[in-house]
Amino acid sequence: MESNSLGQKIKKLRQKLGLSQDDFARKADVPYTTLTKVETGVIKKPSVFVVSKIAKALNVDIEELIK
């Protein structure tokens, strides 16, 4: 996976849903700071647990996010 393709995908899908980072973090039940760090690439490899929650909130499969 390139430097921050996961974070960019998450951001793009989140924006498509019209959700702010704060609203989306609440919907996904992940800390706001974690979400922002994943989107900006500070956290390059988030845990499967976090990616699972994000994928569920985006209504996509985990495979969709990580491929």
PyMOL Python script that loads the backbone (N, CA, C, O; Angstrom):
from pymol import cmd

cmd.read_pdbstr("""\
ATOM      1  N   MET A   1       0.850  -1.185   0.000  1.00  0.00           N
ATOM      2  CA  MET A   1       0.000   0.000   0.000  1.00  0.00           C
ATOM      3  C   MET A   1       0.891   1.244   0.000  1.00  0.00           C
ATOM      4  O   MET A   1       1.854   1.318   0.763  1.00  0.00           O
ATOM      5  N   GLU A   2       0.575   2.210  -0.846  1.00  0.00           N
ATOM      6  CA  GLU A   2       1.389   3.421  -0.881  1.00  0.00           C
ATOM      7  C   GLU A   2       1.227   4.233   0.393  1.00  0.00           C
ATOM      8  O   GLU A   2       0.460   3.864   1.282  1.00  0.00           O
ATOM      9  N   SER A   3       1.947   5.329   0.474  1.00  0.00           N
ATOM     10  CA  SER A   3       2.079   6.059   1.737  1.00  0.00           C
ATOM     11  C   SER A   3       0.776   6.293   2.491  1.00  0.00           C
ATOM     12  O   SER A   3       0.697   5.972   3.677  1.00  0.00           O
ATOM     13  N   ASN A   4      -0.243   6.840   1.844  1.00  0.00           N
ATOM     14  CA  ASN A   4      -1.468   7.078   2.610  1.00  0.00           C
ATOM     15  C   ASN A   4      -2.731   6.834   1.787  1.00  0.00           C
ATOM     16  O   ASN A   4      -3.693   7.596   1.874  1.00  0.00           O
ATOM     17  N   SER A   5      -2.720   5.774   0.995  1.00  0.00           N
ATOM     18  CA  SER A   5      -3.906   5.520   0.182  1.00  0.00           C
ATOM     19  C   SER A   5      -5.120   5.156   1.032  1.00  0.00           C
ATOM     20  O   SER A   5      -6.246   5.503   0.675  1.00  0.00           O
ATOM     21  N   LEU A   6      -4.910   4.460   2.151  1.00  0.00           N
ATOM     22  CA  LEU A   6      -6.031   4.104   3.024  1.00  0.00           C
ATOM     23  C   LEU A   6      -6.697   5.364   3.570  1.00  0.00           C
ATOM     24  O   LEU A   6      -7.918   5.506   3.498  1.00  0.00           O
ATOM     25  N   GLY A   7      -5.906   6.267   4.109  1.00  0.00           N
ATOM     26  CA  GLY A   7      -6.440   7.514   4.655  1.00  0.00           C
ATOM     27  C   GLY A   7      -7.166   8.332   3.605  1.00  0.00           C
ATOM     28  O   GLY A   7      -8.213   8.918   3.879  1.00  0.00           O
ATOM     29  N   GLN A   8      -6.607   8.373   2.397  1.00  0.00           N
ATOM     30  CA  GLN A   8      -7.239   9.134   1.323  1.00  0.00           C
ATOM     31  C   GLN A   8      -8.568   8.517   0.918  1.00  0.00           C
ATOM     32  O   GLN A   8      -9.535   9.232   0.656  1.00  0.00           O
ATOM     33  N   LYS A   9      -8.616   7.189   0.865  1.00  0.00           N
ATOM     34  CA  LYS A   9      -9.875   6.509   0.526  1.00  0.00           C
ATOM     35  C   LYS A   9     -10.942   6.795   1.574  1.00  0.00           C
ATOM     36  O   LYS A   9     -12.089   7.098   1.249  1.00  0.00           O
ATOM     37  N   ILE A  10     -10.539   6.692   2.842  1.00  0.00           N
ATOM     38  CA  ILE A  10     -11.486   6.941   3.933  1.00  0.00           C
ATOM     39  C   ILE A  10     -12.027   8.364   3.844  1.00  0.00           C
ATOM     40  O   ILE A  10     -13.231   8.592   3.965  1.00  0.00           O
ATOM     41  N   LYS A  11     -11.128   9.312   3.633  1.00  0.00           N
ATOM     42  CA  LYS A  11     -11.540  10.718   3.543  1.00  0.00           C
ATOM     43  C   LYS A  11     -12.507  10.937   2.387  1.00  0.00           C
ATOM     44  O   LYS A  11     -13.525  11.613   2.537  1.00  0.00           O
ATOM     45  N   LYS A  12     -12.180  10.360   1.230  1.00  0.00           N
ATOM     46  CA  LYS A  12     -13.024  10.533   0.048  1.00  0.00           C
ATOM     47  C   LYS A  12     -14.413   9.944   0.283  1.00  0.00           C
ATOM     48  O   LYS A  12     -15.421  10.573  -0.039  1.00  0.00           O
ATOM     49  N   LEU A  13     -14.464   8.737   0.843  1.00  0.00           N
ATOM     50  CA  LEU A  13     -15.758   8.103   1.104  1.00  0.00           C
ATOM     51  C   LEU A  13     -16.544   8.856   2.171  1.00  0.00           C
ATOM     52  O   LEU A  13     -17.764   8.990   2.076  1.00  0.00           O
ATOM     53  N   ARG A  14     -15.836   9.346   3.189  1.00  0.00           N
ATOM     54  CA  ARG A  14     -16.493  10.118   4.257  1.00  0.00           C
ATOM     55  C   ARG A  14     -17.108  11.386   3.671  1.00  0.00           C
ATOM     56  O   ARG A  14     -18.246  11.734   3.988  1.00  0.00           O
ATOM     57  N   GLN A  15     -16.353  12.072   2.818  1.00  0.00           N
ATOM     58  CA  GLN A  15     -16.855  13.314   2.220  1.00  0.00           C
ATOM     59  C   GLN A  15     -18.031  13.040   1.291  1.00  0.00           C
ATOM     60  O   GLN A  15     -18.950  13.852   1.180  1.00  0.00           O
ATOM     61  N   LYS A  16     -17.994  11.887   0.623  1.00  0.00           N
ATOM     62  CA  LYS A  16     -19.103  11.514  -0.250  1.00  0.00           C
ATOM     63  C   LYS A  16     -20.394  11.363   0.551  1.00  0.00           C
ATOM     64  O   LYS A  16     -21.483  11.645   0.052  1.00  0.00           O
ATOM     65  N   LEU A  17     -20.257  10.914   1.804  1.00  0.00           N
ATOM     66  CA  LEU A  17     -21.415  10.783   2.687  1.00  0.00           C
ATOM     67  C   LEU A  17     -21.817  12.127   3.296  1.00  0.00           C
ATOM     68  O   LEU A  17     -22.842  12.226   3.969  1.00  0.00           O
ATOM     69  N   GLY A  18     -21.008  13.156   3.057  1.00  0.00           N
ATOM     70  CA  GLY A  18     -21.311  14.485   3.571  1.00  0.00           C
ATOM     71  C   GLY A  18     -21.081  14.623   5.060  1.00  0.00           C
ATOM     72  O   GLY A  18     -21.712  15.455   5.711  1.00  0.00           O
ATOM     73  N   LEU A  19     -20.178  13.813   5.610  1.00  0.00           N
ATOM     74  CA  LEU A  19     -19.937  13.848   7.058  1.00  0.00           C
ATOM     75  C   LEU A  19     -18.628  14.562   7.394  1.00  0.00           C
ATOM     76  O   LEU A  19     -17.616  14.384   6.716  1.00  0.00           O
ATOM     77  N   SER A  20     -18.668  15.361   8.438  1.00  0.00           N
ATOM     78  CA  SER A  20     -17.431  15.971   8.939  1.00  0.00           C
ATOM     79  C   SER A  20     -16.627  14.887   9.648  1.00  0.00           C
ATOM     80  O   SER A  20     -17.150  13.812   9.941  1.00  0.00           O
ATOM     81  N   GLN A  21     -15.362  15.169   9.921  1.00  0.00           N
ATOM     82  CA  GLN A  21     -14.539  14.202  10.644  1.00  0.00           C
ATOM     83  C   GLN A  21     -15.159  13.908  12.007  1.00  0.00           C
ATOM     84  O   GLN A  21     -15.199  12.757  12.441  1.00  0.00           O
ATOM     85  N   ASP A  22     -15.632  14.936  12.668  1.00  0.00           N
ATOM     86  CA  ASP A  22     -16.215  14.761  13.995  1.00  0.00           C
ATOM     87  C   ASP A  22     -17.458  13.876  13.942  1.00  0.00           C
ATOM     88  O   ASP A  22     -17.588  12.936  14.726  1.00  0.00           O
ATOM     89  N   ASP A  23     -18.368  14.176  13.019  1.00  0.00           N
ATOM     90  CA  ASP A  23     -19.591  13.380  12.886  1.00  0.00           C
ATOM     91  C   ASP A  23     -19.267  11.936  12.522  1.00  0.00           C
ATOM     92  O   ASP A  23     -19.860  10.996  13.053  1.00  0.00           O
ATOM     93  N   PHE A  24     -18.320  11.780  11.612  1.00  0.00           N
ATOM     94  CA  PHE A  24     -17.976  10.426  11.173  1.00  0.00           C
ATOM     95  C   PHE A  24     -17.298   9.625  12.283  1.00  0.00           C
ATOM     96  O   PHE A  24     -17.561   8.432  12.440  1.00  0.00           O
ATOM     97  N   ALA A  25     -16.435  10.273  13.045  1.00  0.00           N
ATOM     98  CA  ALA A  25     -15.762   9.589  14.160  1.00  0.00           C
ATOM     99  C   ALA A  25     -16.808   9.055  15.144  1.00  0.00           C
ATOM    100  O   ALA A  25     -16.684   7.939  15.649  1.00  0.00           O
ATOM    101  N   ARG A  26     -17.830   9.860  15.407  1.00  0.00           N
ATOM    102  CA  ARG A  26     -18.906   9.410  16.309  1.00  0.00           C
ATOM    103  C   ARG A  26     -19.667   8.242  15.704  1.00  0.00           C
ATOM    104  O   ARG A  26     -19.960   7.261  16.388  1.00  0.00           O
ATOM    105  N   LYS A  27     -19.988   8.351  14.412  1.00  0.00           N
ATOM    106  CA  LYS A  27     -20.734   7.285  13.735  1.00  0.00           C
ATOM    107  C   LYS A  27     -19.937   5.980  13.734  1.00  0.00           C
ATOM    108  O   LYS A  27     -20.498   4.902  13.929  1.00  0.00           O
ATOM    109  N   ALA A  28     -18.630   6.085  13.512  1.00  0.00           N
ATOM    110  CA  ALA A  28     -17.779   4.895  13.446  1.00  0.00           C
ATOM    111  C   ALA A  28     -17.371   4.409  14.833  1.00  0.00           C
ATOM    112  O   ALA A  28     -16.826   3.315  14.978  1.00  0.00           O
ATOM    113  N   ASP A  29     -17.633   5.219  15.841  1.00  0.00           N
ATOM    114  CA  ASP A  29     -17.254   4.889  17.217  1.00  0.00           C
ATOM    115  C   ASP A  29     -15.740   4.716  17.358  1.00  0.00           C
ATOM    116  O   ASP A  29     -15.255   3.793  18.013  1.00  0.00           O
ATOM    117  N   VAL A  30     -15.015   5.635  16.720  1.00  0.00           N
ATOM    118  CA  VAL A  30     -13.562   5.688  16.899  1.00  0.00           C
ATOM    119  C   VAL A  30     -13.211   7.088  17.391  1.00  0.00           C
ATOM    120  O   VAL A  30     -13.923   8.045  17.088  1.00  0.00           O
ATOM    121  N   PRO A  31     -12.127   7.216  18.145  1.00  0.00           N
ATOM    122  CA  PRO A  31     -11.753   8.555  18.616  1.00  0.00           C
ATOM    123  C   PRO A  31     -11.484   9.502  17.440  1.00  0.00           C
ATOM    124  O   PRO A  31     -10.895   9.110  16.432  1.00  0.00           O
ATOM    125  N   TYR A  32     -11.923  10.742  17.589  1.00  0.00           N
ATOM    126  CA  TYR A  32     -11.714  11.768  16.551  1.00  0.00           C
ATOM    127  C   TYR A  32     -10.238  11.866  16.182  1.00  0.00           C
ATOM    128  O   TYR A  32      -9.893  11.946  15.002  1.00  0.00           O
ATOM    129  N   THR A  33      -9.369  11.862  17.188  1.00  0.00           N
ATOM    130  CA  THR A  33      -7.931  12.005  16.915  1.00  0.00           C
ATOM    131  C   THR A  33      -7.410  10.825  16.107  1.00  0.00           C
ATOM    132  O   THR A  33      -6.541  10.997  15.252  1.00  0.00           O
ATOM    133  N   THR A  34      -7.923   9.645  16.365  1.00  0.00           N
ATOM    134  CA  THR A  34      -7.508   8.467  15.593  1.00  0.00           C
ATOM    135  C   THR A  34      -7.915   8.627  14.135  1.00  0.00           C
ATOM    136  O   THR A  34      -7.118   8.381  13.229  1.00  0.00           O
ATOM    137  N   LEU A  35      -9.156   9.039  13.915  1.00  0.00           N
ATOM    138  CA  LEU A  35      -9.638   9.226  12.543  1.00  0.00           C
ATOM    139  C   LEU A  35      -8.787  10.251  11.803  1.00  0.00           C
ATOM    140  O   LEU A  35      -8.381  10.006  10.667  1.00  0.00           O
ATOM    141  N   THR A  36      -8.513  11.383  12.418  1.00  0.00           N
ATOM    142  CA  THR A  36      -7.730  12.413  11.728  1.00  0.00           C
ATOM    143  C   THR A  36      -6.309  11.916  11.442  1.00  0.00           C
ATOM    144  O   THR A  36      -5.743  12.224  10.393  1.00  0.00           O
ATOM    145  N   LYS A  37      -5.743  11.163  12.357  1.00  0.00           N
ATOM    146  CA  LYS A  37      -4.390  10.637  12.138  1.00  0.00           C
ATOM    147  C   LYS A  37      -4.359   9.596  11.023  1.00  0.00           C
ATOM    148  O   LYS A  37      -3.391   9.525  10.266  1.00  0.00           O
ATOM    149  N   VAL A  38      -5.409   8.792  10.920  1.00  0.00           N
ATOM    150  CA  VAL A  38      -5.480   7.811   9.829  1.00  0.00           C
ATOM    151  C   VAL A  38      -5.635   8.545   8.492  1.00  0.00           C
ATOM    152  O   VAL A  38      -4.947   8.225   7.522  1.00  0.00           O
ATOM    153  N   GLU A  39      -6.538   9.526   8.445  1.00  0.00           N
ATOM    154  CA  GLU A  39      -6.779  10.264   7.202  1.00  0.00           C
ATOM    155  C   GLU A  39      -5.551  11.030   6.734  1.00  0.00           C
ATOM    156  O   GLU A  39      -5.310  11.140   5.532  1.00  0.00           O
ATOM    157  N   THR A  40      -4.774  11.558   7.669  1.00  0.00           N
ATOM    158  CA  THR A  40      -3.605  12.353   7.279  1.00  0.00           C
ATOM    159  C   THR A  40      -2.334  11.524   7.140  1.00  0.00           C
ATOM    160  O   THR A  40      -1.294  12.040   6.730  1.00  0.00           O
ATOM    161  N   GLY A  41      -2.415  10.241   7.482  1.00  0.00           N
ATOM    162  CA  GLY A  41      -1.257   9.377   7.300  1.00  0.00           C
ATOM    163  C   GLY A  41      -0.309   9.317   8.486  1.00  0.00           C
ATOM    164  O   GLY A  41       0.749   8.695   8.396  1.00  0.00           O
ATOM    165  N   VAL A  42      -0.670   9.955   9.605  1.00  0.00           N
ATOM    166  CA  VAL A  42       0.160   9.871  10.804  1.00  0.00           C
ATOM    167  C   VAL A  42       0.140   8.422  11.298  1.00  0.00           C
ATOM    168  O   VAL A  42       1.171   7.872  11.686  1.00  0.00           O
ATOM    169  N   ILE A  43      -1.044   7.818  11.276  1.00  0.00           N
ATOM    170  CA  ILE A  43      -1.157   6.388  11.566  1.00  0.00           C
ATOM    171  C   ILE A  43      -1.256   5.690  10.207  1.00  0.00           C
ATOM    172  O   ILE A  43      -2.289   5.755   9.540  1.00  0.00           O
ATOM    173  N   LYS A  44      -0.180   5.028   9.809  1.00  0.00           N
ATOM    174  CA  LYS A  44      -0.155   4.400   8.485  1.00  0.00           C
ATOM    175  C   LYS A  44      -0.825   3.029   8.473  1.00  0.00           C
ATOM    176  O   LYS A  44      -1.396   2.616   7.463  1.00  0.00           O
ATOM    177  N   LYS A  45      -0.750   2.332   9.599  1.00  0.00           N
ATOM    178  CA  LYS A  45      -1.350   0.994   9.656  1.00  0.00           C
ATOM    179  C   LYS A  45      -2.256   0.887  10.881  1.00  0.00           C
ATOM    180  O   LYS A  45      -1.854   0.353  11.914  1.00  0.00           O
ATOM    181  N   PRO A  46      -3.480   1.399  10.757  1.00  0.00           N
ATOM    182  CA  PRO A  46      -4.406   1.300  11.897  1.00  0.00           C
ATOM    183  C   PRO A  46      -4.771  -0.154  12.165  1.00  0.00           C
ATOM    184  O   PRO A  46      -4.652  -1.005  11.283  1.00  0.00           O
ATOM    185  N   SER A  47      -5.206  -0.427  13.362  1.00  0.00           N
ATOM    186  CA  SER A  47      -5.575  -1.801  13.717  1.00  0.00           C
ATOM    187  C   SER A  47      -6.779  -2.267  12.892  1.00  0.00           C
ATOM    188  O   SER A  47      -7.570  -1.462  12.400  1.00  0.00           O
ATOM    189  N   VAL A  48      -6.887  -3.564  12.762  1.00  0.00           N
ATOM    190  CA  VAL A  48      -8.010  -4.155  12.040  1.00  0.00           C
ATOM    191  C   VAL A  48      -9.319  -3.743  12.704  1.00  0.00           C
ATOM    192  O   VAL A  48     -10.328  -3.540  12.028  1.00  0.00           O
ATOM    193  N   PHE A  49      -9.298  -3.622  14.022  1.00  0.00           N
ATOM    194  CA  PHE A  49     -10.477  -3.221  14.781  1.00  0.00           C
ATOM    195  C   PHE A  49     -10.964  -1.838  14.332  1.00  0.00           C
ATOM    196  O   PHE A  49     -12.156  -1.638  14.100  1.00  0.00           O
ATOM    197  N   VAL A  50     -10.038  -0.896  14.214  1.00  0.00           N
ATOM    198  CA  VAL A  50     -10.378   0.472  13.796  1.00  0.00           C
ATOM    199  C   VAL A  50     -10.848   0.476  12.341  1.00  0.00           C
ATOM    200  O   VAL A  50     -11.860   1.099  12.020  1.00  0.00           O
ATOM    201  N   VAL A  51     -10.124  -0.211  11.467  1.00  0.00           N
ATOM    202  CA  VAL A  51     -10.501  -0.254  10.043  1.00  0.00           C
ATOM    203  C   VAL A  51     -11.873  -0.905   9.883  1.00  0.00           C
ATOM    204  O   VAL A  51     -12.668  -0.486   9.041  1.00  0.00           O
ATOM    205  N   SER A  52     -12.146  -1.912  10.679  1.00  0.00           N
ATOM    206  CA  SER A  52     -13.447  -2.582  10.628  1.00  0.00           C
ATOM    207  C   SER A  52     -14.578  -1.616  10.983  1.00  0.00           C
ATOM    208  O   SER A  52     -15.600  -1.574  10.298  1.00  0.00           O
ATOM    209  N   LYS A  53     -14.396  -0.847  12.047  1.00  0.00           N
ATOM    210  CA  LYS A  53     -15.424   0.121  12.460  1.00  0.00           C
ATOM    211  C   LYS A  53     -15.624   1.192  11.389  1.00  0.00           C
ATOM    212  O   LYS A  53     -16.754   1.582  11.094  1.00  0.00           O
ATOM    213  N   ILE A  54     -14.517   1.664  10.808  1.00  0.00           N
ATOM    214  CA  ILE A  54     -14.596   2.690   9.767  1.00  0.00           C
ATOM    215  C   ILE A  54     -15.314   2.140   8.542  1.00  0.00           C
ATOM    216  O   ILE A  54     -16.183   2.806   7.978  1.00  0.00           O
ATOM    217  N   ALA A  55     -14.954   0.925   8.128  1.00  0.00           N
ATOM    218  CA  ALA A  55     -15.588   0.309   6.958  1.00  0.00           C
ATOM    219  C   ALA A  55     -17.093   0.146   7.175  1.00  0.00           C
ATOM    220  O   ALA A  55     -17.893   0.423   6.281  1.00  0.00           O
ATOM    221  N   LYS A  56     -17.463  -0.300   8.358  1.00  0.00           N
ATOM    222  CA  LYS A  56     -18.879  -0.497   8.668  1.00  0.00           C
ATOM    223  C   LYS A  56     -19.634   0.834   8.588  1.00  0.00           C
ATOM    224  O   LYS A  56     -20.733   0.894   8.038  1.00  0.00           O
ATOM    225  N   ALA A  57     -19.048   1.888   9.132  1.00  0.00           N
ATOM    226  CA  ALA A  57     -19.697   3.201   9.105  1.00  0.00           C
ATOM    227  C   ALA A  57     -19.794   3.763   7.688  1.00  0.00           C
ATOM    228  O   ALA A  57     -20.690   4.550   7.385  1.00  0.00           O
ATOM    229  N   LEU A  58     -18.859   3.348   6.820  1.00  0.00           N
ATOM    230  CA  LEU A  58     -18.885   3.800   5.424  1.00  0.00           C
ATOM    231  C   LEU A  58     -19.751   2.897   4.544  1.00  0.00           C
ATOM    232  O   LEU A  58     -19.967   3.185   3.367  1.00  0.00           O
ATOM    233  N   ASN A  59     -20.243   1.801   5.129  1.00  0.00           N
ATOM    234  CA  ASN A  59     -21.015   0.807   4.379  1.00  0.00           C
ATOM    235  C   ASN A  59     -20.227   0.177   3.248  1.00  0.00           C
ATOM    236  O   ASN A  59     -20.753  -0.037   2.156  1.00  0.00           O
ATOM    237  N   VAL A  60     -18.952  -0.120   3.516  1.00  0.00           N
ATOM    238  CA  VAL A  60     -18.117  -0.826   2.537  1.00  0.00           C
ATOM    239  C   VAL A  60     -17.431  -1.995   3.246  1.00  0.00           C
ATOM    240  O   VAL A  60     -17.322  -2.020   4.472  1.00  0.00           O
ATOM    241  N   ASP A  61     -16.971  -2.959   2.450  1.00  0.00           N
ATOM    242  CA  ASP A  61     -16.208  -4.079   3.007  1.00  0.00           C
ATOM    243  C   ASP A  61     -14.809  -3.609   3.359  1.00  0.00           C
ATOM    244  O   ASP A  61     -14.277  -2.685   2.743  1.00  0.00           O
ATOM    245  N   ILE A  62     -14.218  -4.255   4.358  1.00  0.00           N
ATOM    246  CA  ILE A  62     -12.828  -3.925   4.725  1.00  0.00           C
ATOM    247  C   ILE A  62     -11.919  -4.085   3.500  1.00  0.00           C
ATOM    248  O   ILE A  62     -11.032  -3.265   3.263  1.00  0.00           O
ATOM    249  N   GLU A  63     -12.154  -5.153   2.725  1.00  0.00           N
ATOM    250  CA  GLU A  63     -11.329  -5.401   1.531  1.00  0.00           C
ATOM    251  C   GLU A  63     -11.342  -4.200   0.592  1.00  0.00           C
ATOM    252  O   GLU A  63     -10.331  -3.873  -0.029  1.00  0.00           O
ATOM    253  N   GLU A  64     -12.491  -3.552   0.496  1.00  0.00           N
ATOM    254  CA  GLU A  64     -12.635  -2.380  -0.372  1.00  0.00           C
ATOM    255  C   GLU A  64     -11.685  -1.262   0.056  1.00  0.00           C
ATOM    256  O   GLU A  64     -11.107  -0.574  -0.786  1.00  0.00           O
ATOM    257  N   LEU A  65     -11.531  -1.086   1.360  1.00  0.00           N
ATOM    258  CA  LEU A  65     -10.670  -0.027   1.875  1.00  0.00           C
ATOM    259  C   LEU A  65      -9.192  -0.345   1.713  1.00  0.00           C
ATOM    260  O   LEU A  65      -8.394   0.533   1.383  1.00  0.00           O
ATOM    261  N   ILE A  66      -8.827  -1.607   1.947  1.00  0.00           N
ATOM    262  CA  ILE A  66      -7.400  -1.919   2.015  1.00  0.00           C
ATOM    263  C   ILE A  66      -6.788  -2.374   0.693  1.00  0.00           C
ATOM    264  O   ILE A  66      -5.575  -2.566   0.615  1.00  0.00           O
ATOM    265  N   LYS A  67      -7.598  -2.550  -0.339  1.00  0.00           N
ATOM    266  CA  LYS A  67      -6.992  -2.990  -1.605  1.00  0.00           C
ATOM    267  C   LYS A  67      -6.409  -1.842  -2.376  1.00  0.00           C
ATOM    268  O   LYS A  67      -5.863  -2.042  -3.461  1.00  0.00           O
TER     269      LYS A  67
END
""", "prot")
cmd.dss("prot")
cmd.show_as("cartoon", "prot")
cmd.util.cbc("prot")
cmd.orient("prot")
